[in-house]
């Protein structure tokens, strides 16, 4: 008897509510596996230089920060005096 048949034998006599919990758990495992595979694939693409980081979320700050930080200018604001 393979594992699928064994799971079926154990689950077939369960009440409907518990059988639904088993089904929900199986679906959870499928989603979990898919997410792991997707994240692994994204990581491999990043490591191989195949993927490019999505920086669109940070584009809104492009005009605010120019890459230079001036500590004195940070404290030279009217509300800090």
PDB file with one MODEL, atoms N, CA, C and O in Angstrom:
MODEL        1
ATOM      1  N   UNK A   1       0.852  -1.173   0.000  1.00  0.00           N
ATOM      2  CA  UNK A   1       0.000   0.000   0.000  1.00  0.00           C
ATOM      3  C   UNK A   1       0.897   1.236   0.000  1.00  0.00           C
ATOM      4  O   UNK A   1       1.779   1.378   0.846  1.00  0.00           O
ATOM      5  N   UNK A   2       0.653   2.140  -0.977  1.00  0.00           N
ATOM      6  CA  UNK A   2       1.470   3.354  -1.026  1.00  0.00           C
ATOM      7  C   UNK A   2       0.890   4.404  -0.085  1.00  0.00           C
ATOM      8  O   UNK A   2      -0.166   4.203   0.515  1.00  0.00           O
ATOM      9  N   UNK A   3       1.582   5.503   0.031  1.00  0.00           N
ATOM     10  CA  UNK A   3       1.226   6.530   1.007  1.00  0.00           C
ATOM     11  C   UNK A   3      -0.127   7.169   0.698  1.00  0.00           C
ATOM     12  O   UNK A   3      -0.877   7.496   1.618  1.00  0.00           O
ATOM     13  N   UNK A   4      -0.448   7.349  -0.580  1.00  0.00           N
ATOM     14  CA  UNK A   4      -1.733   7.941  -0.950  1.00  0.00           C
ATOM     15  C   UNK A   4      -2.879   7.034  -0.505  1.00  0.00           C
ATOM     16  O   UNK A   4      -3.883   7.509   0.025  1.00  0.00           O
ATOM     17  N   UNK A   5      -2.727   5.744  -0.719  1.00  0.00           N
ATOM     18  CA  UNK A   5      -3.762   4.793  -0.293  1.00  0.00           C
ATOM     19  C   UNK A   5      -3.880   4.760   1.224  1.00  0.00           C
ATOM     20  O   UNK A   5      -4.981   4.649   1.762  1.00  0.00           O
ATOM     21  N   UNK A   6      -2.770   4.854   1.900  1.00  0.00           N
ATOM     22  CA  UNK A   6      -2.781   4.859   3.356  1.00  0.00           C
ATOM     23  C   UNK A   6      -3.500   6.108   3.890  1.00  0.00           C
ATOM     24  O   UNK A   6      -4.288   6.021   4.832  1.00  0.00           O
ATOM     25  N   UNK A   7      -3.224   7.253   3.286  1.00  0.00           N
ATOM     26  CA  UNK A   7      -3.913   8.482   3.686  1.00  0.00           C
ATOM     27  C   UNK A   7      -5.407   8.346   3.429  1.00  0.00           C
ATOM     28  O   UNK A   7      -6.225   8.744   4.259  1.00  0.00           O
ATOM     29  N   UNK A   8      -5.760   7.782   2.278  1.00  0.00           N
ATOM     30  CA  UNK A   8      -7.177   7.585   1.962  1.00  0.00           C
ATOM     31  C   UNK A   8      -7.843   6.676   2.989  1.00  0.00           C
ATOM     32  O   UNK A   8      -8.936   6.981   3.466  1.00  0.00           O
ATOM     33  N   UNK A   9      -7.204   5.572   3.331  1.00  0.00           N
ATOM     34  CA  UNK A   9      -7.775   4.636   4.304  1.00  0.00           C
ATOM     35  C   UNK A   9      -8.008   5.308   5.655  1.00  0.00           C
ATOM     36  O   UNK A   9      -9.020   5.063   6.312  1.00  0.00           O
ATOM     37  N   UNK A  10      -7.078   6.145   6.056  1.00  0.00           N
ATOM     38  CA  UNK A  10      -7.209   6.831   7.345  1.00  0.00           C
ATOM     39  C   UNK A  10      -8.275   7.924   7.301  1.00  0.00           C
ATOM     40  O   UNK A  10      -8.989   8.139   8.281  1.00  0.00           O
ATOM     41  N   UNK A  11      -8.382   8.617   6.158  1.00  0.00           N
ATOM     42  CA  UNK A  11      -9.277   9.759   6.073  1.00  0.00           C
ATOM     43  C   UNK A  11     -10.717   9.394   5.723  1.00  0.00           C
ATOM     44  O   UNK A  11     -11.630  10.163   6.025  1.00  0.00           O
ATOM     45  N   UNK A  12     -10.941   8.241   5.096  1.00  0.00           N
ATOM     46  CA  UNK A  12     -12.290   7.941   4.597  1.00  0.00           C
ATOM     47  C   UNK A  12     -13.326   7.752   5.700  1.00  0.00           C
ATOM     48  O   UNK A  12     -14.517   7.940   5.453  1.00  0.00           O
ATOM     49  N   UNK A  13     -12.912   7.392   6.892  1.00  0.00           N
ATOM     50  CA  UNK A  13     -13.856   7.169   7.980  1.00  0.00           C
ATOM     51  C   UNK A  13     -14.014   8.388   8.892  1.00  0.00           C
ATOM     52  O   UNK A  13     -14.745   8.334   9.881  1.00  0.00           O
ATOM     53  N   UNK A  14     -13.339   9.469   8.566  1.00  0.00           N
ATOM     54  CA  UNK A  14     -13.439  10.670   9.391  1.00  0.00           C
ATOM     55  C   UNK A  14     -14.785  11.363   9.177  1.00  0.00           C
ATOM     56  O   UNK A  14     -15.372  11.265   8.099  1.00  0.00           O
ATOM     57  N   UNK A  15     -15.262  12.051  10.186  1.00  0.00           N
ATOM     58  CA  UNK A  15     -16.458  12.885   9.994  1.00  0.00           C
ATOM     59  C   UNK A  15     -16.168  13.981   8.960  1.00  0.00           C
ATOM     60  O   UNK A  15     -15.008  14.315   8.719  1.00  0.00           O
ATOM     61  N   UNK A  16     -17.207  14.531   8.361  1.00  0.00           N
ATOM     62  CA  UNK A  16     -17.067  15.521   7.291  1.00  0.00           C
ATOM     63  C   UNK A  16     -16.206  16.712   7.712  1.00  0.00           C
ATOM     64  O   UNK A  16     -15.361  17.160   6.936  1.00  0.00           O
ATOM     65  N   UNK A  17     -16.402  17.227   8.916  1.00  0.00           N
ATOM     66  CA  UNK A  17     -15.644  18.413   9.344  1.00  0.00           C
ATOM     67  C   UNK A  17     -14.151  18.106   9.457  1.00  0.00           C
ATOM     68  O   UNK A  17     -13.315  18.930   9.085  1.00  0.00           O
ATOM     69  N   UNK A  18     -13.820  16.927   9.968  1.00  0.00           N
ATOM     70  CA  UNK A  18     -12.398  16.571  10.078  1.00  0.00           C
ATOM     71  C   UNK A  18     -11.801  16.245   8.717  1.00  0.00           C
ATOM     72  O   UNK A  18     -10.623  16.514   8.483  1.00  0.00           O
ATOM     73  N   UNK A  19     -12.585  15.676   7.822  1.00  0.00           N
ATOM     74  CA  UNK A  19     -12.104  15.406   6.460  1.00  0.00           C
ATOM     75  C   UNK A  19     -11.800  16.723   5.753  1.00  0.00           C
ATOM     76  O   UNK A  19     -10.831  16.817   4.999  1.00  0.00           O
ATOM     77  N   UNK A  20     -12.625  17.734   5.996  1.00  0.00           N
ATOM     78  CA  UNK A  20     -12.356  19.054   5.412  1.00  0.00           C
ATOM     79  C   UNK A  20     -11.057  19.639   5.964  1.00  0.00           C
ATOM     80  O   UNK A  20     -10.325  20.315   5.240  1.00  0.00           O
ATOM     81  N   UNK A  21     -10.769  19.388   7.229  1.00  0.00           N
ATOM     82  CA  UNK A  21      -9.508  19.864   7.810  1.00  0.00           C
ATOM     83  C   UNK A  21      -8.322  19.187   7.140  1.00  0.00           C
ATOM     84  O   UNK A  21      -7.300  19.823   6.881  1.00  0.00           O
ATOM     85  N   UNK A  22      -8.461  17.901   6.860  1.00  0.00           N
ATOM     86  CA  UNK A  22      -7.389  17.167   6.172  1.00  0.00           C
ATOM     87  C   UNK A  22      -7.178  17.761   4.783  1.00  0.00           C
ATOM     88  O   UNK A  22      -6.044  17.988   4.361  1.00  0.00           O
ATOM     89  N   UNK A  23      -8.286  18.013   4.073  1.00  0.00           N
ATOM     90  CA  UNK A  23      -8.191  18.608   2.739  1.00  0.00           C
ATOM     91  C   UNK A  23      -7.548  19.991   2.814  1.00  0.00           C
ATOM     92  O   UNK A  23      -6.713  20.337   1.978  1.00  0.00           O
ATOM     93  N   UNK A  24      -7.932  20.770   3.799  1.00  0.00           N
ATOM     94  CA  UNK A  24      -7.354  22.107   3.978  1.00  0.00           C
ATOM     95  C   UNK A  24      -5.855  22.010   4.220  1.00  0.00           C
ATOM     96  O   UNK A  24      -5.086  22.821   3.703  1.00  0.00           O
ATOM     97  N   UNK A  25      -5.437  21.021   5.003  1.00  0.00           N
ATOM     98  CA  UNK A  25      -4.010  20.847   5.271  1.00  0.00           C
ATOM     99  C   UNK A  25      -3.256  20.451   4.009  1.00  0.00           C
ATOM    100  O   UNK A  25      -2.146  20.928   3.774  1.00  0.00           O
ATOM    101  N   UNK A  26      -3.847  19.587   3.199  1.00  0.00           N
ATOM    102  CA  UNK A  26      -3.208  19.180   1.941  1.00  0.00           C
ATOM    103  C   UNK A  26      -3.036  20.382   1.025  1.00  0.00           C
ATOM    104  O   UNK A  26      -1.990  20.549   0.397  1.00  0.00           O
ATOM    105  N   UNK A  27      -4.075  21.225   0.950  1.00  0.00           N
ATOM    106  CA  UNK A  27      -3.980  22.430   0.129  1.00  0.00           C
ATOM    107  C   UNK A  27      -2.916  23.385   0.669  1.00  0.00           C
ATOM    108  O   UNK A  27      -2.190  24.010  -0.103  1.00  0.00           O
ATOM    109  N   UNK A  28      -2.825  23.497   1.992  1.00  0.00           N
ATOM    110  CA  UNK A  28      -1.784  24.317   2.612  1.00  0.00           C
ATOM    111  C   UNK A  28      -0.399  23.825   2.214  1.00  0.00           C
ATOM    112  O   UNK A  28       0.475  24.623   1.876  1.00  0.00           O
ATOM    113  N   UNK A  29      -0.200  22.516   2.255  1.00  0.00           N
ATOM    114  CA  UNK A  29       1.103  21.965   1.887  1.00  0.00           C
ATOM    115  C   UNK A  29       1.449  22.242   0.428  1.00  0.00           C
ATOM    116  O   UNK A  29       2.607  22.499   0.099  1.00  0.00           O
ATOM    117  N   UNK A  30       0.455  22.188  -0.436  1.00  0.00           N
ATOM    118  CA  UNK A  30       0.701  22.485  -1.851  1.00  0.00           C
ATOM    119  C   UNK A  30       1.115  23.940  -2.048  1.00  0.00           C
ATOM    120  O   UNK A  30       2.047  24.227  -2.799  1.00  0.00           O
ATOM    121  N   UNK A  31       0.424  24.853  -1.377  1.00  0.00           N
ATOM    122  CA  UNK A  31       0.765  26.276  -1.479  1.00  0.00           C
ATOM    123  C   UNK A  31       2.157  26.520  -0.918  1.00  0.00           C
ATOM    124  O   UNK A  31       2.948  27.259  -1.504  1.00  0.00           O
ATOM    125  N   UNK A  32       2.455  25.902   0.213  1.00  0.00           N
ATOM    126  CA  UNK A  32       3.768  26.055   0.846  1.00  0.00           C
ATOM    127  C   UNK A  32       4.874  25.574  -0.096  1.00  0.00           C
ATOM    128  O   UNK A  32       5.899  26.238  -0.255  1.00  0.00           O
ATOM    129  N   UNK A  33       4.655  24.419  -0.714  1.00  0.00           N
ATOM    130  CA  UNK A  33       5.662  23.871  -1.631  1.00  0.00           C
ATOM    131  C   UNK A  33       5.854  24.790  -2.832  1.00  0.00           C
ATOM    132  O   UNK A  33       6.983  25.014  -3.269  1.00  0.00           O
ATOM    133  N   UNK A  34       4.739  25.331  -3.373  1.00  0.00           N
ATOM    134  CA  UNK A  34       4.831  26.220  -4.525  1.00  0.00           C
ATOM    135  C   UNK A  34       5.608  27.486  -4.174  1.00  0.00           C
ATOM    136  O   UNK A  34       6.420  27.960  -4.968  1.00  0.00           O
ATOM    137  N   UNK A  35       5.358  28.035  -2.976  1.00  0.00           N
ATOM    138  CA  UNK A  35       6.077  29.245  -2.559  1.00  0.00           C
ATOM    139  C   UNK A  35       7.563  28.980  -2.392  1.00  0.00           C
ATOM    140  O   UNK A  35       8.391  29.812  -2.763  1.00  0.00           O
ATOM    141  N   UNK A  36       7.901  27.836  -1.843  1.00  0.00           N
ATOM    142  CA  UNK A  36       9.318  27.489  -1.675  1.00  0.00           C
ATOM    143  C   UNK A  36       9.979  27.367  -3.036  1.00  0.00           C
ATOM    144  O   UNK A  36      11.090  27.858  -3.237  1.00  0.00           O
ATOM    145  N   UNK A  37       9.296  26.709  -3.980  1.00  0.00           N
ATOM    146  CA  UNK A  37       9.867  26.562  -5.323  1.00  0.00           C
ATOM    147  C   UNK A  37      10.017  27.916  -6.006  1.00  0.00           C
ATOM    148  O   UNK A  37      11.026  28.170  -6.665  1.00  0.00           O
ATOM    149  N   UNK A  38       9.023  28.787  -5.854  1.00  0.00           N
ATOM    150  CA  UNK A  38       9.110  30.112  -6.463  1.00  0.00           C
ATOM    151  C   UNK A  38      10.240  30.933  -5.861  1.00  0.00           C
ATOM    152  O   UNK A  38      10.990  31.583  -6.589  1.00  0.00           O
ATOM    153  N   UNK A  39      10.367  30.908  -4.546  1.00  0.00           N
ATOM    154  CA  UNK A  39      11.426  31.692  -3.912  1.00  0.00           C
ATOM    155  C   UNK A  39      12.797  31.132  -4.250  1.00  0.00           C
ATOM    156  O   UNK A  39      13.755  31.888  -4.407  1.00  0.00           O
ATOM    157  N   UNK A  40      12.900  29.815  -4.362  1.00  0.00           N
ATOM    158  CA  UNK A  40      14.169  29.195  -4.744  1.00  0.00           C
ATOM    159  C   UNK A  40      14.542  29.591  -6.158  1.00  0.00           C
ATOM    160  O   UNK A  40      15.702  29.893  -6.440  1.00  0.00           O
ATOM    161  N   UNK A  41      13.553  29.591  -7.054  1.00  0.00           N
ATOM    162  CA  UNK A  41      13.806  29.975  -8.440  1.00  0.00           C
ATOM    163  C   UNK A  41      14.223  31.432  -8.523  1.00  0.00           C
ATOM    164  O   UNK A  41      15.161  31.763  -9.249  1.00  0.00           O
ATOM    165  N   UNK A  42      13.540  32.316  -7.788  1.00  0.00           N
ATOM    166  CA  UNK A  42      13.910  33.730  -7.792  1.00  0.00           C
ATOM    167  C   UNK A  42      15.321  33.918  -7.254  1.00  0.00           C
ATOM    168  O   UNK A  42      16.091  34.713  -7.795  1.00  0.00           O
ATOM    169  N   UNK A  43      15.669  33.189  -6.188  1.00  0.00           N
ATOM    170  CA  UNK A  43      17.004  33.298  -5.607  1.00  0.00           C
ATOM    171  C   UNK A  43      18.049  32.835  -6.607  1.00  0.00           C
ATOM    172  O   UNK A  43      19.090  33.474  -6.759  1.00  0.00           O
ATOM    173  N   UNK A  44      17.780  31.725  -7.293  1.00  0.00           N
ATOM    174  CA  UNK A  44      18.737  31.215  -8.273  1.00  0.00           C
ATOM    175  C   UNK A  44      18.911  32.205  -9.419  1.00  0.00           C
ATOM    176  O   UNK A  44      20.026  32.405  -9.900  1.00  0.00           O
ATOM    177  N   UNK A  45      17.820  32.824  -9.859  1.00  0.00           N
ATOM    178  CA  UNK A  45      17.943  33.816 -10.920  1.00  0.00           C
ATOM    179  C   UNK A  45      18.761  35.005 -10.464  1.00  0.00           C
ATOM    180  O   UNK A  45      19.578  35.530 -11.220  1.00  0.00           O
ATOM    181  N   UNK A  46      18.545  35.431  -9.231  1.00  0.00           N
ATOM    182  CA  UNK A  46      19.303  36.552  -8.701  1.00  0.00           C
ATOM    183  C   UNK A  46      20.783  36.190  -8.604  1.00  0.00           C
ATOM    184  O   UNK A  46      21.647  36.994  -8.955  1.00  0.00           O
ATOM    185  N   UNK A  47      21.072  34.984  -8.130  1.00  0.00           N
ATOM    186  CA  UNK A  47      22.457  34.548  -7.983  1.00  0.00           C
ATOM    187  C   UNK A  47      23.142  34.426  -9.340  1.00  0.00           C
ATOM    188  O   UNK A  47      24.336  34.697  -9.469  1.00  0.00           O
ATOM    189  N   UNK A  48      22.378  34.017 -10.350  1.00  0.00           N
ATOM    190  CA  UNK A  48      22.945  33.832 -11.681  1.00  0.00           C
ATOM    191  C   UNK A  48      22.906  35.106 -12.514  1.00  0.00           C
ATOM    192  O   UNK A  48      23.360  35.117 -13.658  1.00  0.00           O
ATOM    193  N   UNK A  49      22.369  36.174 -11.947  1.00  0.00           N
ATOM    194  CA  UNK A  49      22.271  37.420 -12.673  1.00  0.00           C
ATOM    195  C   UNK A  49      21.148  37.425 -13.693  1.00  0.00           C
ATOM    196  O   UNK A  49      21.112  38.293 -14.566  1.00  0.00           O
ATOM    197  N   UNK A  50      20.219  36.459 -13.599  1.00  0.00           N
ATOM    198  CA  UNK A  50      19.135  36.371 -14.569  1.00  0.00           C
ATOM    199  C   UNK A  50      17.969  37.276 -14.207  1.00  0.00           C
ATOM    200  O   UNK A  50      17.220  37.711 -15.081  1.00  0.00           O
ATOM    201  N   UNK A  51      17.818  37.556 -12.939  1.00  0.00           N
ATOM    202  CA  UNK A  51      16.706  38.389 -12.503  1.00  0.00           C
ATOM    203  C   UNK A  51      17.194  39.760 -12.097  1.00  0.00           C
ATOM    204  O   UNK A  51      18.347  39.932 -11.702  1.00  0.00           O
ATOM    205  N   UNK A  52      16.332  40.707 -12.195  1.00  0.00           N
ATOM    206  CA  UNK A  52      16.697  42.053 -11.782  1.00  0.00           C
ATOM    207  C   UNK A  52      15.766  42.469 -10.657  1.00  0.00           C
ATOM    208  O   UNK A  52      14.565  42.203 -10.708  1.00  0.00           O
ATOM    209  N   UNK A  53      16.301  43.104  -9.668  1.00  0.00           N
ATOM    210  CA  UNK A  53      15.506  43.504  -8.509  1.00  0.00           C
ATOM    211  C   UNK A  53      14.434  44.503  -8.919  1.00  0.00           C
ATOM    212  O   UNK A  53      14.673  45.392  -9.737  1.00  0.00           O
ATOM    213  N   UNK A  54      13.260  44.343  -8.343  1.00  0.00           N
ATOM    214  CA  UNK A  54      12.160  45.262  -8.604  1.00  0.00           C
ATOM    215  C   UNK A  54      12.290  46.439  -7.646  1.00  0.00           C
ATOM    216  O   UNK A  54      12.001  46.320  -6.455  1.00  0.00           O
ATOM    217  N   UNK A  55      12.722  47.561  -8.171  1.00  0.00           N
ATOM    218  CA  UNK A  55      12.957  48.743  -7.349  1.00  0.00           C
ATOM    219  C   UNK A  55      11.833  49.763  -7.495  1.00  0.00           C
ATOM    220  O   UNK A  55      11.968  50.896  -7.032  1.00  0.00           O
ATOM    221  N   UNK A  56      10.734  49.383  -8.128  1.00  0.00           N
ATOM    222  CA  UNK A  56       9.650  50.331  -8.373  1.00  0.00           C
ATOM    223  C   UNK A  56       9.083  50.903  -7.077  1.00  0.00           C
ATOM    224  O   UNK A  56       8.620  52.043  -7.049  1.00  0.00           O
ATOM    225  N   UNK A  57       9.119  50.119  -6.014  1.00  0.00           N
ATOM    226  CA  UNK A  57       8.613  50.606  -4.731  1.00  0.00           C
ATOM    227  C   UNK A  57       9.451  51.764  -4.207  1.00  0.00           C
ATOM    228  O   UNK A  57       8.943  52.618  -3.481  1.00  0.00           O
ATOM    229  N   UNK A  58      10.712  51.798  -4.564  1.00  0.00           N
ATOM    230  CA  UNK A  58      11.619  52.822  -4.059  1.00  0.00           C
ATOM    231  C   UNK A  58      11.762  54.013  -5.010  1.00  0.00           C
ATOM    232  O   UNK A  58      12.395  55.010  -4.662  1.00  0.00           O
ATOM    233  N   UNK A  59      11.184  53.917  -6.197  1.00  0.00           N
ATOM    234  CA  UNK A  59      11.307  55.000  -7.169  1.00  0.00           C
ATOM    235  C   UNK A  59      10.759  56.317  -6.643  1.00  0.00           C
ATOM    236  O   UNK A  59      11.250  57.383  -7.012  1.00  0.00           O
ATOM    237  N   UNK A  60       9.764  56.256  -5.799  1.00  0.00           N
ATOM    238  CA  UNK A  60       9.169  57.484  -5.268  1.00  0.00           C
ATOM    239  C   UNK A  60      10.162  58.295  -4.434  1.00  0.00           C
ATOM    240  O   UNK A  60       9.958  59.493  -4.234  1.00  0.00           O
ATOM    241  N   UNK A  61      11.225  57.668  -3.948  1.00  0.00           N
ATOM    242  CA  UNK A  61      12.200  58.359  -3.125  1.00  0.00           C
ATOM    243  C   UNK A  61      13.418  58.816  -3.923  1.00  0.00           C
ATOM    244  O   UNK A  61      14.345  59.399  -3.362  1.00  0.00           O
ATOM    245  N   UNK A  62      13.418  58.560  -5.200  1.00  0.00           N
ATOM    246  CA  UNK A  62      14.566  58.889  -6.033  1.00  0.00           C
ATOM    247  C   UNK A  62      14.928  60.355  -6.011  1.00  0.00           C
ATOM    248  O   UNK A  62      16.110  60.697  -6.036  1.00  0.00           O
ATOM    249  N   UNK A  63      13.935  61.234  -5.965  1.00  0.00           N
ATOM    250  CA  UNK A  63      14.232  62.666  -5.983  1.00  0.00           C
ATOM    251  C   UNK A  63      14.569  63.193  -4.592  1.00  0.00           C
ATOM    252  O   UNK A  63      15.083  64.304  -4.460  1.00  0.00           O
ATOM    253  N   UNK A  64      14.289  62.418  -3.567  1.00  0.00           N
ATOM    254  CA  UNK A  64      14.553  62.865  -2.200  1.00  0.00           C
ATOM    255  C   UNK A  64      15.996  62.581  -1.808  1.00  0.00           C
ATOM    256  O   UNK A  64      16.656  63.437  -1.218  1.00  0.00           O
ATOM    257  N   UNK A  65      16.477  61.426  -2.119  1.00  0.00           N
ATOM    258  CA  UNK A  65      17.830  61.038  -1.709  1.00  0.00           C
ATOM    259  C   UNK A  65      18.719  60.920  -2.929  1.00  0.00           C
ATOM    260  O   UNK A  65      18.440  60.130  -3.831  1.00  0.00           O
ATOM    261  N   UNK A  66      19.782  61.695  -2.964  1.00  0.00           N
ATOM    262  CA  UNK A  66      20.663  61.684  -4.125  1.00  0.00           C
ATOM    263  C   UNK A  66      21.920  60.853  -3.911  1.00  0.00           C
ATOM    264  O   UNK A  66      22.813  60.854  -4.758  1.00  0.00           O
ATOM    265  N   UNK A  67      21.999  60.145  -2.789  1.00  0.00           N
ATOM    266  CA  UNK A  67      23.151  59.310  -2.516  1.00  0.00           C
ATOM    267  C   UNK A  67      24.178  59.971  -1.624  1.00  0.00           C
ATOM    268  O   UNK A  67      25.172  59.349  -1.251  1.00  0.00           O
ATOM    269  N   UNK A  68      23.946  61.231  -1.277  1.00  0.00           N
ATOM    270  CA  UNK A  68      24.879  61.965  -0.426  1.00  0.00           C
ATOM    271  C   UNK A  68      24.167  62.337   0.867  1.00  0.00           C
ATOM    272  O   UNK A  68      23.072  62.899   0.837  1.00  0.00           O
ATOM    273  N   UNK A  69      24.775  62.031   1.982  1.00  0.00           N
ATOM    274  CA  UNK A  69      24.182  62.337   3.275  1.00  0.00           C
ATOM    275  C   UNK A  69      25.029  63.387   3.969  1.00  0.00           C
ATOM    276  O   UNK A  69      26.224  63.193   4.189  1.00  0.00           O
ATOM    277  N   UNK A  70      24.404  64.491   4.306  1.00  0.00           N
ATOM    278  CA  UNK A  70      25.077  65.593   4.986  1.00  0.00           C
ATOM    279  C   UNK A  70      24.501  65.693   6.396  1.00  0.00           C
ATOM    280  O   UNK A  70      23.385  66.178   6.585  1.00  0.00           O
ATOM    281  N   UNK A  71      25.258  65.238   7.372  1.00  0.00           N
ATOM    282  CA  UNK A  71      24.780  65.201   8.749  1.00  0.00           C
ATOM    283  C   UNK A  71      24.453  66.600   9.281  1.00  0.00           C
ATOM    284  O   UNK A  71      23.462  66.776   9.991  1.00  0.00           O
ATOM    285  N   UNK A  72      25.271  67.583   8.945  1.00  0.00           N
ATOM    286  CA  UNK A  72      25.024  68.950   9.427  1.00  0.00           C
ATOM    287  C   UNK A  72      23.715  69.501   8.875  1.00  0.00           C
ATOM    288  O   UNK A  72      22.970  70.165   9.596  1.00  0.00           O
ATOM    289  N   UNK A  73      23.434  69.237   7.623  1.00  0.00           N
ATOM    290  CA  UNK A  73      22.195  69.711   7.019  1.00  0.00           C
ATOM    291  C   UNK A  73      20.989  69.020   7.653  1.00  0.00           C
ATOM    292  O   UNK A  73      19.894  69.581   7.692  1.00  0.00           O
ATOM    293  N   UNK A  74      21.191  67.846   8.131  1.00  0.00           N
ATOM    294  CA  UNK A  74      20.108  67.111   8.781  1.00  0.00           C
ATOM    295  C   UNK A  74      19.635  67.841  10.026  1.00  0.00           C
ATOM    296  O   UNK A  74      18.439  67.869  10.314  1.00  0.00           O
ATOM    297  N   UNK A  75      20.571  68.435  10.770  1.00  0.00           N
ATOM    298  CA  UNK A  75      20.216  69.119  12.008  1.00  0.00           C
ATOM    299  C   UNK A  75      19.954  70.602  11.816  1.00  0.00           C
ATOM    300  O   UNK A  75      19.593  71.299  12.765  1.00  0.00           O
ATOM    301  N   UNK A  76      20.133  71.086  10.605  1.00  0.00           N
ATOM    302  CA  UNK A  76      19.911  72.499  10.319  1.00  0.00           C
ATOM    303  C   UNK A  76      18.509  72.693   9.750  1.00  0.00           C
ATOM    304  O   UNK A  76      18.342  73.107   8.603  1.00  0.00           O
ATOM    305  N   UNK A  77      17.511  72.389  10.564  1.00  0.00           N
ATOM    306  CA  UNK A  77      16.129  72.545  10.179  1.00  0.00           C
ATOM    307  C   UNK A  77      15.419  73.411  11.223  1.00  0.00           C
ATOM    308  O   UNK A  77      15.716  73.337  12.415  1.00  0.00           O
ATOM    309  N   UNK A  78      14.492  74.218  10.757  1.00  0.00           N
ATOM    310  CA  UNK A  78      13.798  75.148  11.690  1.00  0.00           C
ATOM    311  C   UNK A  78      13.109  74.429  12.854  1.00  0.00           C
ATOM    312  O   UNK A  78      13.133  74.932  13.977  1.00  0.00           O
ATOM    313  N   UNK A  79      12.516  73.298  12.620  1.00  0.00           N
ATOM    314  CA  UNK A  79      11.780  72.625  13.693  1.00  0.00           C
ATOM    315  C   UNK A  79      12.711  71.948  14.717  1.00  0.00           C
ATOM    316  O   UNK A  79      12.245  71.498  15.764  1.00  0.00           O
ATOM    317  N   UNK A  80      14.006  71.872  14.430  1.00  0.00           N
ATOM    318  CA  UNK A  80      14.943  71.278  15.380  1.00  0.00           C
ATOM    319  C   UNK A  80      15.676  72.333  16.213  1.00  0.00           C
ATOM    320  O   UNK A  80      16.439  71.984  17.114  1.00  0.00           O
ATOM    321  N   UNK A  81      15.458  73.595  15.926  1.00  0.00           N
ATOM    322  CA  UNK A  81      16.163  74.654  16.643  1.00  0.00           C
ATOM    323  C   UNK A  81      15.480  74.986  17.932  1.00  0.00           C
ATOM    324  O   UNK A  81      15.940  75.860  18.667  1.00  0.00           O
TER     325      UNK A  81
ENDMDL
END
